[in-house]
């Protein structure tokens, strides 16, 4: 049995309180769009995707979406999931593809520090280099290891561990190069960060 082509969904901002007073909005999503939201939660796990389609609810980017749940034909779902990216451990790291970095491992209760390229390339006055340049030079020397494809970030993830010496080096470079607001973020992330995750979205395939 084919999957439904379009699914009417309702969505509202997710709240921690028991009773929400947020307005409920409605939208019709193509099945590909709905599954794309679900993959950010489940990864490419057909059993979990089918469970959420059946349950009729998912949280994505602080919004809760819900719909009339339905049973997904396993073969049709397998065919649909084949259209989405797979992990590619043989993919090389390319600094030019990197759109952001995450500094992770700050300890329990702390969130990773996300540095988009646009933010991390900002420079202090009279400085020719940015903190982003330092990160890319470090990645060029050390070569981050491939981790996996992230549906939440829509990017391949490459990881570089940070020891105390590397954190000290990066902290010194942040103090020298990063504008004040960025430096404050980096102080928090680098103080106890244990790894840097490089986010590299995939480029469209060439038609040449």
Buried (B, 14 or more C-beta within 10 A) or exposed (E): EEBBEEBEBEBBEBEEEEEEEEEEEEEEBEBEBBBBBBBBBBBBBBEBBBBBBEEBEBBBEEBBBBBEEBEBBEEBBEEBBEEEBEBEEEBEBEBEBBBBBBBBBBEEEBEBBBBEBEBBBBBBEEBEBBBBBBBBEBBEEEEBEBBBBBBEBBBBBBBBEBEEEBBEBBBEBBEEBBBEEBBEBBBBBBEEBEBBBBBBEEEEEEEE
